[in-house]
Amino acid sequence: MSLTKNPVAFWELATHDQEKTVQFFREVFEWEVEFDERLGFYGVTTAPLEQGVWGGIFTLKKAKLPFVTLYIHVEDIEEKARQVEAHGGFIVEGPIEIPSGSKICLFNEPSGVTFAMIQAAPKKEE
């Protein structure tokens, strides 16, 4: 099986109780889950970073129901947002820049399932 373009680059799990959810994944799946003070949520890598997908677990703030979101890495988020709409999808939020300088965009695919895209922050010149 060959690698695909625009891979899943990140996932997030929003829960009513991050501590309870983290403990569950630690005990059941033996995941190493560490709190990231800088980001303000728990980080999880289920394989070596170069092979796996990094994820985060946090307590809900704005949303009413728990959710899981898969983030698809893209090179040009504005163009992909146009393509989402051209192919029957719906832009829920974004594209917006987040504090890291990356851009994210939440969208629904044609049947209504929510996904997200992420475009990495531009590399800083040294």
C-alpha positions as CSV (number, residue, x, y, z in Angstrom):
1,M,0.0,0.0,0.0
2,S,1.4,3.4,-1.0
3,L,1.4,6.5,1.1
4,T,-1.4,9.0,0.4
5,K,-1.1,12.8,0.0
6,N,-2.6,15.0,2.7
7,P,-2.3,12.5,5.6
8,V,-4.0,12.7,8.9
9,A,-1.5,14.8,11.0
10,F,-3.3,15.3,14.3
11,W,-6.3,14.2,16.3
12,E,-8.1,15.6,19.2
13,L,-10.5,14.2,21.7
14,A,-12.8,16.6,23.6
15,T,-14.3,15.1,26.7
16,H,-16.3,16.2,29.7
17,D,-13.5,15.1,32.0
18,Q,-10.0,15.0,30.6
19,E,-8.4,13.4,33.7
20,K,-10.8,10.5,33.6
21,T,-10.4,10.0,29.8
22,V,-6.6,10.2,30.1
23,Q,-6.6,7.6,32.9
24,F,-8.8,5.3,30.8
25,F,-6.4,5.3,27.9
26,R,-3.4,4.9,30.2
27,E,-4.9,1.9,31.9
28,V,-6.6,0.1,29.0
29,F,-4.2,0.8,26.2
30,E,-1.0,1.6,28.2
31,W,-0.6,4.9,26.3
32,E,1.9,7.4,27.6
33,V,-0.1,10.6,28.0
34,E,1.7,13.7,29.3
35,F,0.3,17.1,30.2
36,D,1.7,19.9,28.0
37,E,1.8,23.1,30.0
38,R,2.5,25.2,27.0
39,L,-0.5,23.9,25.1
40,G,-2.8,23.4,28.1
41,F,-3.9,19.9,27.3
42,Y,-2.6,16.3,27.3
43,G,-0.5,15.1,24.4
44,V,-0.5,11.5,23.1
45,T,1.7,9.8,20.5
46,T,0.7,6.2,19.9
47,A,3.8,5.4,17.8
48,P,7.2,6.9,17.1
49,L,6.5,10.5,16.0
50,E,7.9,10.0,12.5
51,Q,5.5,7.0,12.1
52,G,2.5,7.9,14.3
53,V,0.0,10.7,14.6
54,W,0.2,13.0,17.6
55,G,-3.0,13.8,19.4
56,G,-4.5,15.8,22.3
57,I,-7.1,15.2,25.0
58,F,-8.8,18.1,26.6
59,T,-12.0,19.1,28.5
60,L,-14.8,20.7,26.5
61,K,-15.2,24.4,26.6
62,K,-17.4,25.6,23.7
63,A,-18.9,22.4,22.4
64,K,-21.8,20.7,24.1
65,L,-21.0,17.1,23.2
66,P,-17.7,15.2,23.3
67,F,-16.1,14.7,19.9
68,V,-13.1,13.4,18.0
69,T,-11.6,15.4,15.2
70,L,-9.1,14.2,12.6
71,Y,-6.8,16.9,11.2
72,I,-5.7,16.4,7.5
73,H,-2.4,18.0,6.7
74,V,-2.6,20.3,3.6
75,E,-0.2,22.7,1.8
76,D,-2.7,25.3,0.8
77,I,-5.6,25.5,3.2
78,E,-7.5,28.2,1.4
79,E,-7.4,26.2,-1.9
80,K,-8.5,23.1,-0.1
81,A,-11.4,25.0,1.5
82,R,-12.6,26.0,-1.9
83,Q,-12.3,22.4,-3.1
84,V,-14.3,21.2,-0.1
85,E,-17.2,23.5,-1.1
86,A,-16.9,22.7,-4.8
87,H,-17.3,19.0,-4.0
88,G,-20.4,19.3,-1.8
89,G,-18.8,19.9,1.6
90,F,-19.4,22.8,4.0
91,I,-16.9,25.0,5.8
92,V,-17.8,25.1,9.5
93,E,-15.0,27.4,10.7
94,G,-12.0,29.0,9.1
95,P,-9.5,28.9,7.7
96,I,-8.1,30.7,10.7
97,E,-4.6,31.2,12.1
98,I,-3.9,29.8,15.5
99,P,-1.3,31.0,18.0
100,S,1.4,28.7,16.6
101,G,1.1,30.3,13.2
102,S,-0.5,27.2,11.7
103,K,-3.9,27.6,10.1
104,I,-6.9,25.3,10.7
105,C,-10.3,24.9,9.0
106,L,-13.2,22.7,10.2
107,F,-15.4,21.3,7.5
108,N,-18.2,18.8,6.9
109,E,-17.9,16.3,4.2
110,P,-21.1,15.9,2.1
111,S,-22.8,13.5,4.5
112,G,-22.2,15.9,7.5
113,V,-19.3,14.3,9.3
114,T,-16.9,17.0,10.6
115,F,-13.2,16.9,9.8
116,A,-10.4,19.5,10.0
117,M,-7.5,20.6,7.9
118,I,-4.2,22.0,9.2
119,Q,-1.6,23.9,7.3
120,A,1.8,24.2,9.1
121,A,3.1,27.6,10.1
122,P,5.7,29.0,7.6
123,K,9.2,28.0,8.6
124,K,11.1,30.9,10.3
125,E,14.1,32.2,8.5
126,E,17.3,32.1,10.5
